[in-house]
């Protein structure tokens, strides 16, 4: 059955998985941008080590705001008004900014939905991968350059020794997204947040990128917070799903049970938008 859900508070009633303490535990998170309605309203969920949680909802539902709040990357006037974000036993909202910088990339990394705007257009992609290692003191400069080649090979970019010298505009959209994945994995973080990682790609490349994420997740035992508006992606990739609507979580449970027996009208409408799937 789906996990018991308290719609009045917008969270599952039972937050603690039967396994060990979760890697990420978001508790009663609320975010405002100054308007009368919160962008994120009392949201709670957890992710275990090695697990994939799909966060699904339409544009404007609060999914990306939740992700940026976890990493404390909200742009002004956005601000967190309540809640805790406990990662590996530490409340990220209580950390100093220099401590938070150590978490970003090394503890939690983010794959953006539009790599062309996330990548530095005047910096070679190999240097951008190496920079992630250098910033966190994970390698010497020579080691970081060698590791950049290895990471491009890991994300299945052909001729990586040559491609490390390319600039983002010399790569296809799918290859740029693979570079973003390589950067995200450079420091071997235990948690990766993928924010609509295939939205800007055509259907064939989408499937390849999702398959790559699945392979890398298994290889490195990653936990993954997968943000999407597409229940087809959730069905293919996630262990559990949290459905977000107007800043609140309205349904939460295993993918199998939510797909078979959705309890909220909004979830049923999302599923109805995937033709012939269920």
JODAVEN-V939529 format. One record per pair of residues at least 12 apart in sequence whose ideal C-beta (glycine too) atoms are under 10 Angstrom apart, sorted by sequence separation. I is the first residue (numbers start at 1). GAP is how many residues later the second one is. D is the distance in Angstrom with one decimal. If there is no record, write none. Layout:
# JODAVEN-V939529
i gap d
I GAP D
I GAP D
This chain:
# JODAVEN-V939529
i gap d
3 12 9.0
15 12 7.4
29 12 8.8
30 12 5.7
31 12 8.6
43 12 9.4
55 12 7.8
92 12 9.7
130 12 9.6
132 12 8.4
133 12 9.4
148 12 8.2
149 12 5.6
152 12 6.2
163 12 7.8
168 12 9.8
197 12 6.3
198 12 6.3
226 12 5.9
231 12 9.2
240 12 7.3
241 12 6.9
251 12 5.9
252 12 9.9
259 12 7.0
28 13 9.7
29 13 7.4
30 13 7.4
65 13 7.0
72 13 8.3
80 13 6.3
90 13 8.1
130 13 8.8
131 13 7.8
148 13 10.0
149 13 9.6
151 13 9.3
166 13 9.0
181 13 8.4
184 13 9.6
197 13 8.0
213 13 8.0
224 13 7.7
225 13 9.7
226 13 10.0
228 13 9.8
240 13 6.6
241 13 7.7
250 13 8.8
251 13 4.5
258 13 8.7
26 14 9.7
28 14 5.3
29 14 4.7
69 14 8.2
71 14 8.9
130 14 3.7
133 14 6.0
149 14 8.6
152 14 9.8
157 14 8.2
180 14 9.4
224 14 8.1
240 14 5.6
241 14 5.1
250 14 4.6
251 14 9.9
253 14 9.8
11 15 9.3
27 15 9.5
28 15 7.5
29 15 7.1
65 15 9.9
70 15 5.3
88 15 8.7
92 15 8.9
129 15 7.8
130 15 5.5
132 15 9.5
133 15 8.0
148 15 9.6
149 15 5.6
163 15 9.8
164 15 9.7
194 15 9.4
197 15 9.8
198 15 9.0
224 15 9.2
226 15 9.2
229 15 9.9
239 15 7.1
240 15 6.4
241 15 9.6
243 15 7.3
249 15 9.8
250 15 8.8
251 15 7.7
259 15 9.8
11 16 8.6
27 16 9.0
28 16 5.7
29 16 9.0
69 16 7.2
71 16 9.7
87 16 6.8
92 16 8.4
129 16 9.0
130 16 9.0
132 16 9.1
148 16 5.3
163 16 8.6
181 16 7.8
194 16 9.6
197 16 7.0
210 16 9.3
223 16 10.0
238 16 9.1
239 16 6.5
240 16 9.6
241 16 9.3
242 16 9.2
250 16 5.6
251 16 4.9
262 16 9.3
11 17 7.4
26 17 6.4
27 17 5.2
70 17 7.8
90 17 9.0
127 17 8.9
130 17 7.0
131 17 9.2
157 17 9.5
158 17 9.1
177 17 10.0
180 17 7.9
225 17 9.5
227 17 9.1
238 17 5.1
239 17 9.3
240 17 9.4
241 17 5.2
250 17 7.0
251 17 9.7
10 18 9.2
11 18 9.6
26 18 5.9
27 18 9.0
126 18 9.1
127 18 8.3
129 18 7.5
130 18 4.8
133 18 9.2
146 18 9.8
157 18 5.9
237 18 8.8
240 18 8.3
241 18 8.1
259 18 8.5
260 18 7.8
9 19 8.3
25 19 8.3
26 19 5.4
27 19 8.7
43 19 7.4
66 19 9.7
88 19 6.6
126 19 6.7
129 19 4.0
130 19 9.7
132 19 9.2
145 19 7.5
156 19 9.6
194 19 6.7
236 19 9.3
243 19 8.2
245 19 7.7
251 19 9.7
259 19 5.8
10 20 9.7
25 20 8.2
26 20 7.0
72 20 6.5
87 20 6.4
88 20 9.2
128 20 8.4
129 20 8.9
155 20 8.9
177 20 6.5
217 20 8.6
235 20 6.3
238 20 9.6
243 20 9.6
245 20 9.4
246 20 8.8
24 21 8.3
25 21 4.6
26 21 8.5
39 21 8.9
40 21 9.5
41 21 7.7
45 21 8.8
71 21 7.9
72 21 7.2
87 21 6.4
126 21 9.7
127 21 7.7
129 21 9.5
130 21 9.3
157 21 5.5
177 21 7.5
192 21 8.3
234 21 6.1
235 21 9.2
241 21 9.9
243 21 6.6
245 21 4.6
24 22 6.4
25 22 8.1
39 22 9.4
40 22 4.6
43 22 9.6
70 22 6.9
126 22 4.2
129 22 5.5
155 22 9.0
156 22 6.8
157 22 7.4
160 22 9.4
177 22 10.0
210 22 9.8
214 22 8.1
244 22 9.1
245 22 8.5
22 23 9.0
23 23 8.2
24 23 4.4
25 23 9.9
39 23 5.4
40 23 9.2
43 23 6.1
69 23 9.3
70 23 9.4
72 23 8.1
85 23 9.8
109 23 8.2
125 23 7.9
126 23 7.1
129 23 7.3
152 23 9.3
155 23 4.2
177 23 7.7
194 23 9.9
210 23 6.7
214 23 6.5
235 23 9.6
243 23 6.6
22 24 3.7
23 24 5.7
24 24 8.7
38 24 8.4
69 24 8.7
124 24 9.2
154 24 9.4
155 24 7.4
174 24 9.3
176 24 9.0
177 24 6.4
192 24 8.7
206 24 9.1
213 24 7.1
231 24 9.2
234 24 8.5
235 24 6.1
243 24 4.9
245 24 9.6
21 25 8.8
22 25 5.9
23 25 6.2
24 25 9.4
39 25 9.8
40 25 5.4
72 25 8.0
126 25 9.1
155 25 9.1
156 25 9.8
157 25 7.9
176 25 9.5
192 25 7.9
211 25 9.1
234 25 8.2
245 25 9.0
22 26 5.3
23 26 4.7
39 26 4.9
40 26 5.5
43 26 9.0
105 26 9.7
106 26 8.7
126 26 7.4
129 26 9.8
152 26 7.7
155 26 5.2
174 26 9.6
206 26 9.7
210 26 6.3
211 26 9.7
241 26 8.8
21 27 8.7
22 27 8.0
23 27 8.4
24 27 9.6
38 27 9.6
39 27 8.9
73 27 9.3
105 27 5.6
106 27 9.6
125 27 7.7
151 27 9.5
152 27 7.4
154 27 8.8
155 27 4.8
173 27 6.1
174 27 5.8
178 27 9.6
197 27 9.9
206 27 8.1
210 27 6.1
231 27 9.0
243 27 7.1
20 28 7.5
21 28 9.4
23 28 8.0
40 28 9.9
72 28 5.4
105 28 9.2
151 28 8.8
154 28 6.9
155 28 9.7
173 28 5.6
174 28 8.2
177 28 7.8
181 28 7.7
192 28 9.0
194 28 10.0
199 28 9.9
231 28 7.5
243 28 9.9
15 29 5.8
17 29 6.3
19 29 5.3
20 29 7.7
22 29 8.5
24 29 8.6
40 29 6.6
71 29 8.0
72 29 9.7
106 29 8.7
107 29 9.6
153 29 9.2
155 29 9.7
172 29 9.3
173 29 8.0
177 29 9.4
180 29 9.8
184 29 9.9
197 29 7.7
199 29 7.9
207 29 8.9
10 30 9.4
15 30 7.5
16 30 7.0
17 30 8.9
18 30 9.4
19 30 8.2
39 30 9.0
105 30 6.9
106 30 4.6
151 30 8.7
152 30 5.8
155 30 7.8
174 30 8.6
175 30 9.2
178 30 8.8
190 30 8.7
192 30 5.4
193 30 9.6
194 30 6.3
195 30 8.7
196 30 9.2
197 30 8.3
198 30 7.9
199 30 8.0
10 31 5.9
11 31 6.6
13 31 10.0
15 31 5.8
17 31 5.2
19 31 9.6
22 31 9.8
31 31 7.6
72 31 8.8
73 31 7.8
104 31 9.4
105 31 6.0
106 31 9.1
148 31 9.7
151 31 4.0
154 31 7.3
174 31 3.9
177 31 9.5
178 31 7.2
181 31 6.8
185 31 6.4
189 31 8.9
190 31 7.9
191 31 7.1
192 31 7.4
193 31 7.9
194 31 7.1
195 31 8.9
196 31 5.9
197 31 8.1
199 31 8.4
231 31 9.7
9 32 9.4
10 32 4.9
11 32 6.8
12 32 7.0
19 32 8.7
33 32 8.3
71 32 7.8
72 32 8.3
104 32 9.2
106 32 7.5
125 32 8.9
150 32 9.2
151 32 8.0
173 32 6.8
174 32 8.6
177 32 5.6
181 32 7.0
184 32 9.3
185 32 9.9
188 32 6.2
190 32 6.9
191 32 4.6
192 32 5.4
193 32 4.5
194 32 5.1
195 32 4.7
196 32 5.8
198 32 8.2
9 33 5.7
10 33 6.2
11 33 3.8
12 33 7.2
29 33 9.7
32 33 9.9
70 33 9.8
71 33 5.8
102 33 9.5
105 33 9.4
151 33 9.7
172 33 7.9
188 33 9.7
189 33 7.7
190 33 6.0
191 33 7.6
192 33 7.4
193 33 8.3
194 33 6.6
195 33 8.7
196 33 7.3
8 34 9.4
9 34 9.8
10 34 7.8
11 34 7.5
12 34 8.8
17 34 8.2
31 34 5.5
40 34 10.0
71 34 9.7
101 34 8.3
102 34 7.1
126 34 8.5
130 34 8.5
148 34 7.6
151 34 6.5
174 34 6.6
178 34 6.9
182 34 9.5
185 34 9.4
188 34 8.8
189 34 9.1
191 34 7.0
192 34 8.9
193 34 7.1
194 34 8.3
196 34 8.6
199 34 9.8
9 35 8.1
31 35 7.6
39 35 9.3
101 35 9.0
102 35 9.6
125 35 9.9
126 35 9.3
129 35 7.5
147 35 9.6
148 35 9.3
151 35 6.1
174 35 6.5
177 35 9.0
181 35 7.0
185 35 6.7
198 35 7.0
6 36 9.7
29 36 9.5
71 36 9.8
126 36 9.9
128 36 9.7
150 36 9.9
173 36 9.8
177 36 9.9
197 36 8.9
231 36 8.6
234 36 9.4
235 36 9.5
29 37 6.8
31 37 8.8
71 37 6.2
73 37 7.9
126 37 7.6
127 37 8.0
185 37 7.9
196 37 9.2
234 37 9.9
6 38 9.5
31 38 5.4
40 38 9.5
70 38 6.9
71 38 9.1
125 38 6.9
126 38 2.8
127 38 9.0
148 38 8.0
174 38 9.6
184 38 9.4
30 39 9.2
39 39 7.1
44 39 8.0
49 39 9.3
71 39 6.2
124 39 9.5
125 39 6.4
126 39 6.3
128 39 9.8
147 39 7.0
194 39 9.8
231 39 5.6
232 39 9.9
235 39 8.3
26 40 7.5
29 40 6.1
40 40 8.4
41 40 9.8
42 40 7.4
43 40 7.6
44 40 9.4
46 40 8.9
47 40 9.5
70 40 9.1
124 40 6.7
125 40 8.2
126 40 8.0
127 40 9.9
128 40 8.4
147 40 10.0
197 40 10.0
230 40 9.1
231 40 5.7
234 40 9.6
29 41 8.2
33 41 8.7
40 41 9.2
41 41 9.5
42 41 7.8
67 41 9.6
124 41 5.5
125 41 5.7
229 41 8.0
231 41 9.7
232 41 9.8
233 41 9.9
33 42 9.1
34 42 9.5
35 42 9.3
40 42 9.6
68 42 8.4
124 42 6.6
125 42 7.1
144 42 8.4
231 42 7.7
232 42 5.4
235 42 7.1
26 43 8.5
31 43 6.9
33 43 9.0
34 43 4.7
38 43 7.3
40 43 8.5
67 43 7.0
124 43 6.0
125 43 6.3
194 43 9.0
230 43 9.1
231 43 5.1
232 43 9.8
235 43 8.2
26 44 6.8
33 44 5.5
34 44 8.4
38 44 9.1
123 44 7.4
124 44 8.9
229 44 9.1
230 44 7.6
32 45 8.2
33 45 5.0
34 45 8.4
67 45 9.9
122 45 7.2
123 45 8.2
125 45 8.6
232 45 6.1
24 46 7.3
32 46 7.4
33 46 8.0
121 46 6.7
122 46 9.1
124 46 9.5
125 46 7.1
231 46 7.2
232 46 9.9
31 47 6.2
32 47 6.3
120 47 8.9
121 47 5.6
122 47 9.7
139 47 8.9
231 47 8.4
31 48 7.0
32 48 8.5
64 48 9.6
119 48 8.8
120 48 7.5
121 48 6.4
138 48 7.5
139 48 9.4
30 49 9.8
31 49 5.5
32 49 5.4
64 49 8.2
119 49 4.3
138 49 5.4
30 50 7.1
31 50 6.7
32 50 9.6
118 50 9.2
119 50 9.3
125 50 8.8
129 50 7.1
132 50 8.8
133 50 9.6
136 50 8.5
137 50 9.7
138 50 8.4
29 51 6.9
30 51 4.8
31 51 8.8
117 51 9.9
125 51 8.2
128 51 7.3
129 51 9.8
132 51 5.2
135 51 9.6
136 51 5.3
29 52 9.1
30 52 4.2
31 52 8.4
116 52 6.4
119 52 9.0
128 52 9.3
131 52 8.3
132 52 8.2
134 52 9.7
135 52 8.8
156 52 8.1
29 53 7.2
30 53 5.8
115 53 7.3
116 53 8.0
125 53 9.7
126 53 9.2
129 53 5.3
130 53 9.6
132 53 9.0
133 53 5.3
136 53 9.7
156 53 9.9
28 54 5.9
29 54 3.6
125 54 4.9
128 54 9.0
129 54 5.4
132 54 4.0
133 54 6.5
155 54 9.2
27 55 9.4
28 55 4.5
29 55 7.8
116 55 9.4
125 55 9.6
128 55 6.2
129 55 9.9
131 55 8.7
132 55 6.1
156 55 9.4
27 56 5.8
28 56 7.1
29 56 6.7
115 56 8.8
126 56 9.5
129 56 9.3
130 56 8.1
156 56 6.2
26 57 7.0
27 57 4.4
116 57 7.5
119 57 6.3
125 57 8.2
129 57 5.7
132 57 10.0
155 57 6.2
26 58 7.6
27 58 7.7
115 58 7.5
118 58 8.7
119 58 9.9
125 58 8.6
128 58 9.5
154 58 9.1
155 58 9.6
25 59 7.6
26 59 5.5
27 59 7.0
114 59 9.3
115 59 9.5
118 59 9.7
156 59 8.8
25 60 7.8
26 60 7.8
115 60 9.0
116 60 6.1
119 60 6.6
155 60 9.6
156 60 9.8
24 61 7.5
25 61 4.3
26 61 9.3
115 61 3.9
116 61 9.6
118 61 9.6
119 61 7.0
154 61 9.2
155 61 7.4
24 62 7.3
25 62 7.9
114 62 9.1
115 62 5.1
118 62 6.2
154 62 7.0
23 63 9.4
24 63 5.3
25 63 9.8
114 63 9.1
115 63 8.7
22 64 8.1
23 64 7.0
24 64 8.1
25 64 9.4
27 64 9.2
29 64 8.9
113 64 9.0
115 64 6.7
116 64 9.9
119 64 8.3
21 65 8.7
22 65 9.3
23 65 6.2
112 65 9.0
115 65 4.5
118 65 8.8
154 65 8.1
22 66 9.6
23 66 9.4
25 66 9.4
26 66 9.7
111 66 7.7
114 66 9.4
115 66 9.2
154 66 9.3
21 67 9.1
113 67 9.4
21 68 7.4
24 68 9.2
112 68 6.3
115 68 9.4
111 69 5.3
110 70 9.0
111 70 5.9
109 71 9.6
112 71 9.9
109 72 9.3
111 72 8.4
112 72 9.2
110 73 9.5
111 73 5.0
109 74 7.6
110 74 6.8
111 74 9.3
109 75 3.9
108 76 9.6
109 76 7.1
109 77 8.0
118 77 9.9
105 78 8.3
109 78 7.2
105 79 8.0
109 79 9.4
110 79 9.7
106 80 9.1
107 80 8.4
109 80 4.6
105 81 7.5
106 81 4.4
108 81 5.8
109 81 9.7
110 81 9.9
111 81 6.5
112 81 9.6
113 81 8.6
114 81 9.4
105 82 5.5
106 82 8.3
107 82 5.5
108 82 8.0
109 82 7.6
110 82 7.6
111 82 7.1
112 82 9.0
113 82 5.2
114 82 8.6
115 82 9.1
24 83 9.9
104 83 9.8
106 83 6.0
107 83 6.8
108 83 4.7
109 83 5.3
110 83 4.9
111 83 4.4
112 83 6.0
113 83 3.7
117 83 9.7
23 84 9.5
24 84 7.8
105 84 6.8
106 84 9.5
107 84 6.9
108 84 7.5
109 84 7.2
110 84 8.0
111 84 6.6
112 84 8.5
113 84 6.4
116 84 8.0
23 85 9.4
104 85 9.0
108 85 6.5
109 85 9.4
110 85 6.6
111 85 9.2
112 85 8.1
113 85 8.2
114 85 7.8
115 85 7.7
103 86 8.8
111 86 5.0
113 86 4.9
114 86 5.4
115 86 9.7
113 87 6.3
103 88 9.7
112 88 9.7
113 88 9.7
111 98 9.5
88 102 7.2
111 102 8.4
87 103 8.9
88 103 8.5
87 104 7.2
109 113 9.4
111 113 9.5
113 114 8.4
108 115 9.3
110 115 9.4
111 115 9.6
113 115 9.4
111 116 9.6
108 117 8.8
110 117 10.0
70 121 9.0
71 122 7.3
70 123 6.9
68 125 9.1
67 126 5.0
66 127 9.4
67 127 9.1
68 127 8.5
67 128 5.4
64 129 9.6
66 129 9.9
67 129 9.9
64 131 5.5
63 132 7.7
64 132 7.7
63 133 8.2
59 137 9.3
55 138 9.2
55 139 10.0
50 140 8.7
51 140 9.8
52 140 9.7
54 140 9.9
55 140 9.3
59 140 9.9
49 141 6.5
49 142 8.6
52 142 9.4
47 143 10.0
47 144 6.9
47 146 9.8
70 155 7.9
67 158 6.9
66 159 8.8
67 160 5.9
52 161 9.0
66 161 8.0
52 162 8.7
63 162 9.7
64 163 6.4
63 164 4.7
52 165 6.8
63 165 8.0
24 166 9.2
51 166 9.6
63 166 8.0
23 167 6.0
24 167 5.9
50 167 7.9
23 168 5.9
50 168 8.8
61 168 8.3
24 169 9.3
50 170 9.5
52 170 8.5
53 170 8.0
54 170 8.8
55 170 6.3
56 170 8.6
57 170 8.7
59 170 6.5
50 171 4.9
51 171 9.3
52 171 7.4
53 171 7.4
54 171 8.3
55 171 7.0
56 171 7.9
57 171 8.8
58 171 5.7
49 172 7.1
50 172 7.1
51 172 5.5
52 172 4.3
53 172 5.5
54 172 4.9
55 172 4.9
56 172 5.7
57 172 6.6
49 173 8.9
50 173 5.9
51 173 7.6
52 173 8.0
53 173 7.1
54 173 7.9
55 173 7.6
56 173 6.6
49 174 5.6
50 174 8.9
51 174 9.5
52 174 5.8
53 174 9.6
54 174 6.6
56 174 7.5
48 175 6.8
56 175 6.2
47 176 5.1
54 176 9.4
66 176 9.4
47 177 8.0
54 177 8.5
56 177 8.3
47 178 6.1
56 178 5.4
66 178 7.4
54 179 7.4
55 179 9.0
63 179 9.3
65 179 9.7
45 180 8.9
54 180 3.9
53 181 9.7
54 181 8.7
63 181 5.5
66 181 9.0
52 182 9.2
54 182 9.6
56 182 8.5
61 182 8.8
62 182 5.5
65 182 8.0
54 183 6.7
55 183 9.0
61 183 4.5
62 183 8.5
66 183 9.4
54 184 3.4
61 184 5.7
62 184 7.5
63 184 9.8
52 185 5.8
53 185 6.4
54 185 8.3
55 185 9.9
56 185 5.9
57 185 8.8
61 185 6.5
62 185 4.2
52 186 4.7
53 186 7.0
54 186 7.2
55 186 7.8
56 186 7.4
57 186 6.2
58 186 8.7
60 186 8.4
61 186 7.0
62 186 7.7
51 187 8.8
52 187 5.1
53 187 5.2
54 187 4.4
55 187 5.3
56 187 5.6
57 187 3.7
58 187 7.7
60 187 9.0
61 187 8.7
62 187 9.1
51 188 5.2
52 188 7.7
53 188 7.3
54 188 7.2
55 188 8.3
56 188 6.9
57 188 5.8
58 188 9.4
61 188 9.9
50 189 9.1
51 189 7.1
52 189 9.5
53 189 6.4
54 189 9.0
55 189 6.1
56 189 9.8
57 189 8.7
61 189 9.6
57 190 9.4
48 191 8.6
57 191 9.7
47 192 9.3
48 192 9.2
57 192 9.1
47 193 8.4
57 193 8.7
46 194 9.4
55 194 8.7
45 195 8.5
47 195 9.9
56 195 9.4
46 196 9.9
45 197 5.1
55 197 9.9
44 198 9.4
24 199 7.0
26 199 9.6
43 199 8.4
45 199 9.7
53 199 9.1
56 199 10.0
23 200 5.1
22 201 8.8
24 201 7.4
43 201 7.5
54 201 6.9
53 202 9.7
56 202 9.3
41 203 9.9
52 203 9.0
40 204 8.6
43 204 7.6
45 204 6.7
54 204 9.4
41 205 7.8
42 205 8.8
43 205 6.8
44 205 7.3
61 205 9.2
41 206 4.3
42 206 7.0
43 206 5.4
39 207 9.5
40 207 5.1
41 207 4.8
42 207 8.6
45 207 6.6
38 208 9.4
39 208 5.5
40 208 8.1
41 208 9.0
44 208 9.0
58 208 8.8
37 209 7.8
38 209 5.4
40 209 9.5
57 209 8.1
37 210 7.1
38 210 8.7
57 210 9.6
56 211 8.6
58 211 9.4
58 212 7.7
57 213 7.7
56 214 6.8
32 215 9.7
58 215 9.3
26 216 9.8
31 216 8.0
30 217 8.5
30 218 10.0
29 220 10.0
17 223 9.1
26 223 9.9
12 228 9.8
12 230 8.2
11 231 9.3
10 234 9.1
10 235 9.2
10 236 9.6
3 237 8.4
5 237 9.9
10 237 8.1
11 237 8.5
12 237 7.6
15 237 9.5
5 238 9.7
10 238 3.6
11 238 5.8
14 238 9.8
2 239 9.8
3 239 9.8
9 239 8.8
10 239 5.0
12 239 9.1
13 239 9.6
8 240 9.8
9 240 9.2
10 240 7.1
12 240 4.5
7 241 8.1
11 241 7.6
12 241 7.9
7 242 9.0
10 242 9.7
6 243 9.6
7 243 6.3
5 244 7.9
7 244 8.7
5 245 7.7
5 246 6.2
5 247 5.9
3 248 9.0
4 248 9.3
5 248 7.8
2 249 6.9
3 249 5.5
4 249 9.3
2 250 7.3
3 250 4.7
2 251 3.5
3 251 8.0
1 252 7.7
2 252 7.5
1 253 9.0
2 254 9.9
3 254 8.5
2 255 5.0
3 255 9.5
1 256 6.2
2 256 6.1
7 256 9.3
7 257 7.6
2 258 9.4
5 258 7.1
2 259 6.8
5 259 8.2
1 260 7.8
2 260 8.3
2 261 5.8
1 262 9.5
2 262 9.5
2 265 9.7
